[in-house]
Amino acid sequence: MIKNTVALFTIALGLFLIACNPNRVPKGFPKKDEFAKILADVHHAEATINQLRISNRGLDTSVNHYYHHVLDKHKLTQQKFDTIVNWYLSHPALYQEVYDKVIALLAEEEAQNEREIKILDEEKEKIRKEKLARNIWKGDKSYFINTTDTIDKRVPFIIGVDTIEAKGYTFSAFYQFMKESKVKESLLKVIAMYADSSMDTVTYSLPITHNNTKAELAIGFDTDKKILKLEGFLMDHDTLEQIRARINNIEFEYTSMPDSAQVIPIKEE
């Protein structure tokens, strides 16, 4: 009789505690913190889906795999997820607590993303300035060569580099020949003048094409001799031939010696 009374009392106490705590999360349901993480992931998935649909109008709804990936990640079926959501919605106070946690999670993630983007932008800017500092080309960045030009159509250049401690130099630019051009052969030519009075010449045969094509040439990397001066022609050709061409994005960079001091970015003009 006493045992039965104790059992009845235990059951009654359990029912009383449940009645006193109507917001108690059912067994098997995610607690507030876990559910907040699930909803935050769902928010990201929905944002990704919406962005994909905006940028790819008419995209098949298979993009919903982003959404189902979230459910799989948290080991939930669509039905179980809907059941959990409905239960939390039926408990507004508890759902509000979860929602506040979701907002906090999203805000922290956004702040972290902004920090990472800032770091990447700063690194890109650092690389850009260092690249600018290594660029010895101070002339125009682009040229249009026409048959009526009175300048030297070979586009000669001379660059003094006696104060630079470099392992070697790399020239690059984009070339494009117009349809009216009648040139049969054209060369990018760079001549290195060394401290011992010797010299070296490197050429690059430019493709005679109407497409914008990149040309790249390196000099000085296979010697320990110091270069004092670089000169040459951006477009060496038979000047008796008719030429119309465009040169863009000219860059002439040096590579620092392995033991040289770090390049200090120069101020842009």
Backbone as CSV, one residue per row, in Angstrom:
resi,resn,N_x,N_y,N_z,CA_x,CA_y,CA_z,C_x,C_y,C_z
1,MET,0.830,-1.203,0.000,0.000,0.000,0.000,0.866,1.255,0.000
2,ILE,1.917,1.226,0.806,2.822,2.374,0.895,3.538,2.577,-0.425
3,LYS,3.977,1.416,-1.046,4.677,1.516,-2.330,3.793,2.145,-3.397
4,ASN,2.511,1.734,-3.407,1.586,2.301,-4.393,1.385,3.787,-4.169
5,THR,1.344,4.174,-2.889,1.168,5.590,-2.561,2.367,6.404,-3.037
6,VAL,3.586,5.862,-2.836,4.808,6.544,-3.266,4.835,6.682,-4.785
7,ALA,4.435,5.598,-5.489,4.430,5.632,-6.956,3.451,6.679,-7.456
8,LEU,2.286,6.707,-6.883,1.281,7.693,-7.289,1.767,9.111,-7.027
9,PHE,2.461,9.277,-5.888,2.974,10.598,-5.539,4.047,11.048,-6.548
10,THR,4.907,10.081,-6.944,5.977,10.401,-7.911,5.395,10.827,-9.248
11,ILE,4.370,10.086,-9.699,3.723,10.433,-10.977,3.056,11.790,-10.887
12,ALA,2.385,12.027,-9.777,1.698,13.298,-9.598,2.686,14.456,-9.568
13,LEU,3.845,14.223,-8.907,4.869,15.266,-8.831,5.428,15.558,-10.227
14,GLY,5.640,14.489,-11.020,6.140,14.681,-12.374,5.166,15.486,-13.213
15,LEU,3.888,15.134,-13.136,2.867,15.875,-13.886,2.795,17.323,-13.432
16,PHE,2.981,17.537,-12.131,2.941,18.904,-11.590,4.112,19.729,-12.128
17,LEU,5.312,19.102,-12.170,6.490,19.818,-12.655,6.359,20.159,-14.131
18,ILE,5.786,19.224,-14.918,5.579,19.486,-16.345,4.583,20.619,-16.533
19,ALA,3.521,20.592,-15.703,2.510,21.645,-15.807,3.083,23.002,-15.417
20,CYS,4.039,22.993,-14.484,4.658,24.244,-14.050,5.694,24.745,-15.055
21,ASN,6.140,23.885,-15.983,7.148,24.275,-16.963,6.665,23.924,-18.372
22,PRO,5.657,24.657,-18.857,5.074,24.343,-20.171,6.055,24.558,-21.317
23,ASN,7.148,25.322,-21.093,8.115,25.590,-22.145,9.253,24.573,-22.182
24,ARG,9.106,23.517,-21.440,10.145,22.489,-21.441,10.202,21.827,-22.811
25,VAL,11.412,21.805,-23.404,11.578,21.244,-24.750,11.367,19.738,-24.710
26,PRO,10.522,19.220,-25.592,10.263,17.774,-25.608,11.533,16.970,-25.857
27,LYS,11.540,15.756,-25.373,12.686,14.879,-25.541,12.918,14.633,-27.036
28,GLY,14.187,14.733,-27.456,14.518,14.518,-28.858,14.501,15.783,-29.685
29,PHE,13.980,16.882,-29.113,13.970,18.164,-29.811,15.248,18.923,-29.456
30,PRO,15.800,19.707,-30.392,16.999,20.497,-30.066,16.686,21.565,-29.028
31,LYS,17.643,21.755,-28.110,17.490,22.811,-27.120,17.659,24.182,-27.792
32,LYS,17.459,25.245,-27.018,17.443,26.599,-27.578,18.718,26.936,-28.355
33,ASP,19.877,26.691,-27.745,21.134,27.053,-28.409,21.337,26.263,-29.699
34,GLU,21.023,24.968,-29.646,21.193,24.127,-30.827,20.210,24.527,-31.930
35,PHE,18.950,24.807,-31.528,17.941,25.190,-32.508,18.291,26.535,-33.151
36,ALA,18.893,27.428,-32.365,19.315,28.725,-32.902,20.368,28.524,-33.991
37,LYS,21.304,27.590,-33.788,22.326,27.311,-34.794,21.701,26.726,-36.060
38,ILE,20.698,25.865,-35.869,20.003,25.279,-37.022,19.320,26.370,-37.835
39,LEU,18.597,27.250,-37.153,17.891,28.327,-37.855,18.867,29.288,-38.540
40,ALA,20.011,29.524,-37.916,21.025,30.389,-38.540,21.534,29.752,-39.836
41,ASP,21.762,28.436,-39.810,22.199,27.729,-41.015,21.120,27.759,-42.090
42,VAL,19.867,27.618,-41.676,18.738,27.679,-42.613,18.671,29.065,-43.255
43,HIS,18.916,30.098,-42.455,18.910,31.466,-42.981,19.969,31.622,-44.080
44,HIS,21.171,31.096,-43.828,22.236,31.178,-44.829,21.848,30.435,-46.101
45,ALA,21.250,29.267,-45.932,20.837,28.478,-47.096,19.793,29.219,-47.915
46,GLU,18.810,29.799,-47.250,17.760,30.525,-47.958,18.319,31.761,-48.652
47,ALA,19.267,32.444,-48.001,19.888,33.617,-48.611,20.672,33.216,-49.857
48,THR,21.369,32.076,-49.784,22.127,31.580,-50.938,21.191,31.227,-52.085
49,ILE,20.093,30.550,-51.764,19.117,30.160,-52.787,18.530,31.397,-53.466
50,ASN,18.139,32.386,-52.671,17.562,33.613,-53.231,18.553,34.334,-54.137
51,GLN,19.832,34.387,-53.708,20.850,35.049,-54.508,21.065,34.321,-55.830
52,LEU,21.061,32.994,-55.786,21.229,32.201,-57.005,20.069,32.413,-57.960
53,ARG,18.875,32.517,-57.423,17.699,32.700,-58.270,17.673,34.096,-58.892
54,ILE,18.211,35.082,-58.165,18.263,36.441,-58.710,19.289,36.526,-59.826
55,SER,20.467,35.933,-59.589,21.544,36.018,-60.580,21.375,35.024,-61.726
56,ASN,20.552,34.005,-61.515,20.307,33.004,-62.559,18.804,32.795,-62.699
57,ARG,18.142,33.743,-63.288,16.683,33.680,-63.432,16.278,32.409,-64.187
58,GLY,15.258,31.773,-63.643,14.788,30.549,-64.277,15.563,29.329,-63.843
59,LEU,16.468,29.508,-62.855,17.264,28.379,-62.378,16.356,27.337,-61.746
60,ASP,16.658,26.094,-62.009,15.835,25.009,-61.492,15.845,25.011,-59.969
61,THR,14.751,24.565,-59.382,14.632,24.579,-57.915,15.562,23.572,-57.257
62,SER,16.408,22.907,-58.034,17.364,21.979,-57.446,18.347,22.703,-56.538
63,VAL,18.362,24.053,-56.638,19.236,24.789,-55.726,18.813,24.569,-54.279
64,ASN,17.646,23.989,-54.084,17.183,23.716,-52.722,18.058,22.685,-52.014
65,HIS,19.014,22.109,-52.757,19.909,21.158,-52.086,20.698,21.864,-50.993
66,TYR,20.862,23.197,-51.117,21.511,23.956,-50.051,20.702,23.840,-48.761
67,TYR,19.390,23.912,-48.923,18.481,23.845,-47.778,18.505,22.437,-47.176
68,HIS,18.406,21.429,-48.045,18.389,20.049,-47.549,19.746,19.661,-46.963
69,HIS,20.800,20.289,-47.454,22.124,20.025,-46.882,22.157,20.419,-45.410
70,VAL,21.496,21.529,-45.071,21.438,21.973,-43.681,20.716,20.941,-42.824
71,LEU,19.590,20.445,-43.334,18.832,19.444,-42.582,19.663,18.175,-42.401
72,ASP,20.361,17.754,-43.450,21.201,16.560,-43.332,22.321,16.779,-42.325
73,LYS,22.888,18.001,-42.339,23.975,18.337,-41.412,23.538,18.153,-39.966
74,HIS,22.289,18.526,-39.685,21.767,18.425,-38.314,20.939,17.158,-38.104
75,LYS,21.017,16.233,-39.079,20.343,14.930,-38.985,18.845,15.095,-38.752
76,LEU,18.236,15.942,-39.578,16.807,16.192,-39.489,16.139,15.912,-40.830
77,THR,14.943,15.356,-40.762,14.134,15.241,-41.968,13.291,16.508,-42.082
78,GLN,12.708,16.727,-43.271,11.845,17.902,-43.451,10.668,17.847,-42.489
79,GLN,10.096,16.661,-42.318,8.941,16.504,-41.426,9.327,16.793,-39.984
80,LYS,10.480,16.275,-39.556,10.914,16.502,-38.168,11.210,17.987,-37.946
81,PHE,11.833,18.605,-38.921,12.145,20.033,-38.799,10.866,20.863,-38.688
82,ASP,9.888,20.552,-39.534,8.617,21.282,-39.484,7.931,21.096,-38.141
83,THR,7.998,19.879,-37.596,7.392,19.595,-36.290,8.052,20.425,-35.191
84,ILE,9.375,20.495,-35.235,10.125,21.264,-34.227,9.786,22.744,-34.326
85,VAL,9.754,23.261,-35.570,9.434,24.670,-35.773,8.040,24.974,-35.238
86,ASN,7.077,24.113,-35.557,5.693,24.339,-35.105,5.593,24.316,-33.584
87,TRP,6.375,23.443,-32.967,6.319,23.390,-31.500,6.875,24.685,-30.899
88,TYR,8.020,25.137,-31.434,8.594,26.381,-30.913,7.673,27.571,-31.172
89,LEU,7.017,27.572,-32.333,6.094,28.670,-32.639,4.899,28.677,-31.696
90,SER,4.555,27.502,-31.203,3.427,27.418,-30.252,3.836,27.838,-28.847
91,HIS,5.129,28.126,-28.680,5.648,28.620,-27.402,6.383,29.936,-27.670
92,PRO,5.640,31.021,-27.873,6.204,32.310,-28.320,7.370,32.829,-27.487
93,ALA,7.266,32.711,-26.166,8.331,33.228,-25.304,9.642,32.490,-25.567
94,LEU,9.546,31.181,-25.681,10.737,30.375,-25.934,11.280,30.646,-27.333
95,TYR,10.369,30.767,-28.282,10.795,31.026,-29.660,11.494,32.382,-29.769
96,GLN,11.019,33.368,-29.001,11.646,34.683,-29.009,13.085,34.604,-28.507
97,GLU,13.296,33.778,-27.475,14.660,33.588,-26.970,15.551,32.985,-28.048
98,VAL,15.015,31.987,-28.752,15.771,31.354,-29.832,16.065,32.370,-30.933
99,TYR,15.056,33.141,-31.303,15.206,34.126,-32.374,16.273,35.152,-32.018
100,ASP,16.303,35.577,-30.755,17.332,36.530,-30.311,18.723,35.929,-30.455
101,LYS,18.835,34.634,-30.150,20.124,33.957,-30.302,20.522,33.867,-31.779
102,VAL,19.534,33.640,-32.659,19.804,33.578,-34.098,20.355,34.915,-34.587
103,ILE,19.709,36.010,-34.167,20.156,37.348,-34.559,21.586,37.581,-34.095
104,ALA,21.897,37.147,-32.862,23.248,37.332,-32.321,24.268,36.513,-33.123
105,LEU,23.890,35.284,-33.481,24.797,34.437,-34.265,25.066,35.031,-35.643
106,LEU,23.994,35.503,-36.292,24.145,36.079,-37.624,24.979,37.363,-37.579
107,ALA,24.776,38.157,-36.522,25.536,39.398,-36.384,27.023,39.099,-36.189
108,GLU,27.337,38.089,-35.389,28.727,37.721,-35.146,29.375,37.173,-36.418
109,GLU,28.620,36.358,-37.163,29.142,35.807,-38.412,29.395,36.919,-39.428
110,GLU,28.475,37.877,-39.480,28.655,39.000,-40.399,29.878,39.822,-40.021
111,ALA,30.053,40.046,-38.716,31.218,40.795,-38.251,32.505,40.047,-38.586
112,GLN,32.484,38.711,-38.427,33.661,37.905,-38.740,33.964,37.953,-40.235
113,ASN,32.904,37.885,-41.049,33.090,37.967,-42.507,33.687,39.309,-42.899
114,GLU,33.205,40.379,-42.265,33.732,41.715,-42.564,35.196,41.827,-42.172
115,ARG,35.563,41.198,-41.044,36.968,41.211,-40.619,37.838,40.466,-41.623
116,GLU,37.343,39.319,-42.087,38.108,38.532,-43.056,38.234,39.266,-44.384
117,ILE,37.145,39.908,-44.819,37.181,40.673,-46.061,38.163,41.832,-45.945
118,LYS,38.168,42.476,-44.776,39.085,43.592,-44.556,40.533,43.127,-44.629
119,ILE,40.814,41.968,-44.039,42.168,41.420,-44.069,42.579,41.101,-45.504
120,LEU,41.661,40.498,-46.270,41.952,40.174,-47.662,42.183,41.434,-48.488
121,ASP,41.344,42.459,-48.255,41.498,43.723,-48.987,42.829,44.385,-48.658
122,GLU,43.206,44.340,-47.385,44.480,44.933,-46.978,45.655,44.179,-47.611
123,GLU,45.541,42.848,-47.691,46.600,42.052,-48.292,46.696,42.335,-49.798
124,LYS,45.531,42.468,-50.449,45.529,42.792,-51.882,46.149,44.165,-52.131
125,GLU,45.824,45.118,-51.253,46.369,46.464,-51.410,47.879,46.465,-51.179
126,LYS,48.321,45.676,-50.224,49.757,45.568,-49.957,50.477,44.999,-51.172
127,ILE,49.903,43.927,-51.747,50.507,43.306,-52.933,50.510,44.283,-54.099
128,ARG,49.408,45.041,-54.251,49.315,46.012,-55.344,50.391,47.082,-55.223
129,LYS,50.595,47.596,-54.006,51.591,48.637,-53.800,53.008,48.106,-53.998
130,GLU,53.248,46.876,-53.539,54.569,46.281,-53.735,54.828,46.052,-55.223
131,LYS,53.795,45.622,-55.930,53.920,45.416,-57.374,54.201,46.748,-58.072
132,LEU,53.512,47.786,-57.618,53.724,49.115,-58.180,55.155,49.591,-57.930
133,ALA,55.662,49.295,-56.748,57.023,49.721,-56.399,58.067,48.985,-57.225
134,ARG,57.760,47.757,-57.632,58.719,46.970,-58.426,58.628,47.279,-59.915
135,ASN,57.641,48.070,-60.304,57.459,48.370,-61.722,58.387,49.511,-62.138
136,ILE,59.326,49.230,-63.013,60.292,50.247,-63.439,59.803,51.007,-64.668
137,TRP,58.682,50.590,-65.237,58.162,51.248,-66.438,57.468,52.540,-66.044
138,LYS,57.995,53.672,-66.465,57.434,54.972,-66.111,56.797,55.680,-67.309
139,GLY,56.793,55.009,-68.460,56.178,55.604,-69.650,54.681,55.377,-69.669
140,ASP,54.062,55.608,-70.809,52.633,55.376,-70.960,52.333,53.892,-70.785
141,LYS,51.146,53.613,-70.269,50.743,52.226,-70.069,50.177,51.612,-71.343
142,SER,49.856,52.440,-72.314,49.308,51.932,-73.565,49.725,52.829,-74.727
143,TYR,49.803,52.231,-75.901,50.163,52.946,-77.120,49.268,52.465,-78.265
144,PHE,48.914,53.397,-79.132,48.248,53.026,-80.379,49.151,53.482,-81.517
145,ILE,49.646,52.550,-82.289,50.598,52.838,-83.354,49.864,52.884,-84.687
146,ASN,49.948,54.023,-85.356,49.230,54.234,-86.603,50.218,54.536,-87.723
147,THR,49.789,54.307,-88.941,50.652,54.552,-90.096,50.976,56.034,-90.274
148,THR,50.122,56.908,-89.717,50.330,58.354,-89.887,51.192,58.953,-88.782
149,ASP,51.564,58.132,-87.776,52.377,58.644,-86.673,53.753,59.086,-87.164
150,THR,54.226,60.167,-86.587,55.566,60.657,-86.933,56.616,60.149,-85.950
151,ILE,56.169,59.568,-84.825,57.121,59.026,-83.855,57.710,57.725,-84.384
152,ASP,58.745,57.268,-83.716,59.345,55.990,-84.088,58.334,54.886,-83.783
153,LYS,57.819,54.234,-84.799,56.769,53.224,-84.632,57.274,51.952,-83.968
154,ARG,58.570,51.855,-83.748,59.112,50.704,-83.022,58.951,50.891,-81.502
155,VAL,58.612,52.084,-81.078,58.451,52.473,-79.660,59.695,52.101,-78.850
156,PRO,60.771,52.813,-79.030,62.008,52.538,-78.280,61.893,53.002,-76.826
157,PHE,62.701,52.426,-75.958,62.716,52.833,-74.551,64.110,52.635,-73.983
158,ILE,64.445,53.411,-72.956,65.696,53.289,-72.205,65.360,53.491,-70.727
159,ILE,65.789,52.555,-69.883,65.499,52.637,-68.451,66.781,52.401,-67.662
160,GLY,67.154,53.346,-66.845,68.314,53.171,-65.984,67.933,52.423,-64.716
161,VAL,68.662,51.341,-64.411,68.338,50.519,-63.237,69.581,50.273,-62.379
162,ASP,70.550,51.169,-62.483,71.819,50.971,-61.780,71.680,50.994,-60.265
163,THR,70.630,51.617,-59.747,70.458,51.707,-58.282,69.609,50.549,-57.726
164,ILE,69.149,49.660,-58.591,68.249,48.579,-58.164,69.029,47.277,-57.992
165,GLU,68.857,46.629,-56.854,69.436,45.312,-56.612,68.381,44.279,-56.996
166,ALA,68.510,43.720,-58.200,67.482,42.821,-58.706,68.067,41.499,-59.169
167,LYS,67.274,40.456,-59.012,67.650,39.149,-59.529,67.418,39.094,-61.038
168,GLY,66.384,39.775,-61.500,66.060,39.801,-62.906,64.850,40.673,-63.153
169,TYR,64.487,40.822,-64.419,63.390,41.701,-64.810,62.420,40.955,-65.725
170,THR,61.134,41.281,-65.582,60.095,40.664,-66.409,59.250,41.743,-67.057
171,PHE,59.148,41.671,-68.368,58.304,42.607,-69.116,57.051,41.868,-69.576
172,SER,55.894,42.554,-69.511,54.664,41.967,-70.037,53.767,43.071,-70.575
173,ALA,52.998,42.741,-71.604,52.054,43.680,-72.206,51.122,42.894,-73.117
174,PHE,50.008,43.529,-73.474,49.058,42.914,-74.399,49.162,43.610,-75.753
175,TYR,49.258,42.807,-76.800,49.415,43.311,-78.163,48.201,42.920,-79.014
176,GLN,47.851,43.827,-79.915,46.763,43.554,-80.846,47.030,44.297,-82.159
177,PHE,47.035,43.574,-83.276,47.256,44.169,-84.584,45.913,44.430,-85.264
178,MET,45.770,45.634,-85.834,44.555,45.984,-86.541,44.524,45.321,-87.924
179,LYS,43.344,45.248,-88.514,43.186,44.579,-89.810,43.988,45.255,-90.920
180,GLU,44.178,46.570,-90.815,44.896,47.302,-91.863,46.408,47.091,-91.806
181,SER,46.879,46.466,-90.738,48.316,46.277,-90.563,48.857,45.267,-91.580
182,LYS,50.032,45.577,-92.149,50.649,44.708,-93.162,52.002,44.157,-92.699
183,VAL,52.269,44.231,-91.418,53.549,43.773,-90.888,53.634,42.246,-90.946
184,LYS,54.761,41.733,-91.418,54.967,40.294,-91.514,55.588,39.719,-90.244
185,GLU,56.449,40.517,-89.618,57.119,40.054,-88.396,57.368,41.237,-87.480
186,SER,57.144,41.022,-86.190,57.369,42.077,-85.206,57.918,41.454,-83.932
187,LEU,58.880,42.127,-83.321,59.541,41.585,-82.141,59.459,42.546,-80.957
188,LEU,59.287,41.985,-79.783,59.553,42.704,-78.540,61.016,42.456,-78.241
189,LYS,61.801,43.507,-78.100,63.242,43.354,-77.912,63.702,44.099,-76.668
190,VAL,64.451,43.410,-75.796,65.010,44.017,-74.590,66.511,43.735,-74.552
191,ILE,67.302,44.796,-74.339,68.761,44.681,-74.281,69.224,45.086,-72.887
192,ALA,69.999,44.226,-72.226,70.531,44.509,-70.891,71.987,44.941,-71.000
193,MET,72.322,46.074,-70.389,73.693,46.569,-70.331,74.247,46.279,-68.935
194,TYR,75.318,45.457,-68.855,75.847,45.028,-67.571,76.985,45.923,-67.081
195,ALA,77.281,45.803,-65.813,78.320,46.631,-65.187,79.705,46.335,-65.753
196,ASP,79.905,45.136,-66.298,81.210,44.784,-66.874,81.304,45.180,-68.347
197,SER,80.383,46.021,-68.813,80.335,46.530,-70.189,79.850,45.505,-71.218
198,SER,79.469,44.321,-70.749,78.889,43.355,-71.677,77.397,43.643,-71.829
199,MET,76.747,42.952,-72.738,75.329,43.170,-72.968,74.658,41.861,-73.368
200,ASP,73.352,41.854,-73.241,72.580,40.666,-73.569,71.281,41.122,-74.221
201,THR,70.850,40.402,-75.264,69.625,40.758,-75.977,68.643,39.588,-75.945
202,VAL,67.417,39.896,-75.592,66.360,38.882,-75.561,65.195,39.392,-76.397
203,THR,64.625,38.518,-77.229,63.504,38.921,-78.078,62.311,37.985,-77.892
204,TYR,61.151,38.525,-78.211,59.910,37.743,-78.170,59.167,38.024,-79.470
205,SER,58.897,36.977,-80.248,58.197,37.134,-81.519,56.705,37.360,-81.265
206,LEU,56.235,38.518,-81.631,54.838,38.873,-81.378,53.915,38.194,-82.390
207,PRO,52.876,37.521,-81.940,51.919,36.904,-82.867,51.180,37.982,-83.659
208,ILE,51.166,37.868,-84.972,50.456,38.835,-85.809,48.985,38.421,-85.822
209,THR,48.265,38.853,-84.805,46.873,38.450,-84.632,46.008,39.652,-84.276
210,HIS,44.728,39.554,-84.625,43.779,40.615,-84.284,43.260,40.463,-82.861
211,ASN,43.569,39.337,-82.236,43.147,39.113,-80.854,44.121,39.780,-79.889
212,ASN,43.596,40.228,-78.771,44.428,40.828,-77.734,45.247,39.722,-77.072
213,THR,46.559,39.731,-77.280,47.402,38.620,-76.838,48.512,39.115,-75.922
214,LYS,48.736,38.377,-74.839,49.766,38.774,-73.881,51.145,38.304,-74.328
215,ALA,52.106,39.209,-74.239,53.503,38.883,-74.515,54.296,39.070,-73.223
216,GLU,55.212,38.145,-72.941,56.001,38.223,-71.704,57.431,37.831,-71.991
217,LEU,58.353,38.559,-71.383,59.771,38.345,-71.642,60.543,38.570,-70.345
218,ALA,61.530,37.709,-70.062,62.347,37.830,-68.855,63.809,37.979,-69.228
219,ILE,64.551,38.750,-68.422,65.969,38.961,-68.688,66.712,39.150,-67.365
220,GLY,67.936,38.632,-67.303,68.788,38.826,-66.140,68.712,37.746,-65.084
221,PHE,67.825,36.769,-65.250,67.648,35.755,-64.215,68.727,34.672,-64.254
222,ASP,69.391,34.518,-65.391,70.382,33.450,-65.520,71.818,33.954,-65.396
223,THR,72.000,35.090,-64.751,73.343,35.628,-64.559,73.420,36.364,-63.230
224,ASP,74.627,36.428,-62.697,74.845,37.173,-61.449,75.358,38.585,-61.723
225,LYS,75.537,38.922,-62.977,76.042,40.252,-63.319,74.966,41.314,-63.071
226,LYS,75.434,42.478,-62.638,74.518,43.573,-62.333,74.143,44.325,-63.606
227,ILE,72.851,44.540,-63.780,72.357,45.293,-64.924,72.312,46.776,-64.575
228,LEU,72.881,47.601,-65.452,72.886,49.047,-65.243,71.790,49.753,-66.038
229,LYS,71.484,49.175,-67.201,70.513,49.842,-68.077,69.768,48.815,-68.909
230,LEU,68.495,49.089,-69.144,67.670,48.257,-70.013,67.128,49.134,-71.134
231,GLU,67.259,48.665,-72.344,66.702,49.406,-73.459,66.163,48.424,-74.491
232,GLY,65.469,48.953,-75.484,64.926,48.070,-76.496,63.775,48.697,-77.246
233,PHE,62.928,47.839,-77.827,61.794,48.285,-78.617,60.557,47.458,-78.244
234,LEU,59.438,48.149,-78.055,58.201,47.435,-77.761,57.685,46.704,-78.993
235,MET,58.029,47.215,-80.178,57.524,46.615,-81.410,58.545,46.834,-82.541
236,ASP,59.604,46.050,-82.527,60.640,46.173,-83.546,60.165,45.489,-84.830
237,HIS,60.197,46.219,-85.951,59.697,45.685,-87.209,60.305,46.467,-88.378
238,ASP,60.021,46.002,-89.560,60.461,46.708,-90.759,59.620,47.976,-90.899
239,THR,60.263,49.107,-90.730,59.515,50.374,-90.725,58.971,50.750,-92.099
240,LEU,59.367,50.020,-93.130,58.803,50.279,-94.451,57.424,49.631,-94.606
241,GLU,57.118,48.718,-93.708,55.816,48.040,-93.757,54.757,48.862,-93.027
242,GLN,53.533,48.770,-93.504,52.421,49.506,-92.901,52.001,48.806,-91.614
243,ILE,51.865,49.581,-90.537,51.518,48.988,-89.243,50.437,49.782,-88.534
244,ARG,49.492,49.077,-87.962,48.498,49.641,-87.045,48.327,48.613,-85.925
245,ALA,48.647,49.028,-84.726,48.608,48.080,-83.614,48.368,48.807,-82.301
246,ARG,47.984,48.017,-81.315,47.708,48.576,-79.991,48.500,47.778,-78.950
247,ILE,49.086,48.511,-78.001,49.798,47.883,-76.885,49.147,48.372,-75.589
248,ASN,48.764,47.441,-74.723,48.072,47.811,-73.478,48.712,47.147,-72.261
249,ASN,48.403,47.718,-71.098,48.787,47.114,-69.809,50.277,46.775,-69.732
250,ILE,51.099,47.764,-70.052,52.546,47.547,-70.029,53.056,47.502,-68.585
251,GLU,53.826,46.477,-68.269,54.445,46.334,-66.950,55.876,45.841,-67.136
252,PHE,56.778,46.399,-66.356,58.187,45.985,-66.406,58.652,45.918,-64.953
253,GLU,58.659,44.724,-64.385,58.933,44.553,-62.957,60.282,43.890,-62.710
254,TYR,60.862,44.243,-61.576,62.079,43.549,-61.159,61.751,42.598,-60.019
255,THR,62.516,41.530,-59.936,62.398,40.570,-58.839,63.536,40.820,-57.868
256,SER,63.194,41.040,-56.597,64.196,41.372,-55.592,65.170,40.223,-55.375
257,MET,66.387,40.578,-54.994,67.366,39.568,-54.604,66.859,38.852,-53.364
258,PRO,67.161,37.540,-53.212,66.667,36.774,-52.066,67.002,37.393,-50.713
259,ASP,68.160,38.026,-50.595,68.579,38.587,-49.309,68.414,40.108,-49.250
260,SER,67.687,40.672,-50.237,67.513,42.117,-50.248,66.412,42.543,-49.291
261,ALA,66.427,43.818,-48.943,65.415,44.331,-48.018,64.060,44.322,-48.695
262,GLN,63.018,44.285,-47.874,61.646,44.295,-48.390,61.377,45.574,-49.170
263,VAL,60.630,45.429,-50.253,60.291,46.588,-51.085,59.387,47.532,-50.312
264,ILE,59.729,48.785,-50.297,58.888,49.808,-49.671,58.003,50.428,-50.732
265,PRO,56.667,50.275,-50.609,55.777,50.801,-51.640,55.975,52.287,-51.866
266,ILE,55.988,52.700,-53.117,56.130,54.117,-53.430,54.762,54.756,-53.526
267,LYS,54.725,56.043,-53.375,53.468,56.778,-53.453,53.075,56.932,-54.922
268,GLU,51.759,56.722,-55.156,51.252,56.904,-56.504,51.161,58.398,-56.822
269,GLU,51.464,58.714,-58.043,51.371,60.120,-58.460,49.931,60.457,-58.815
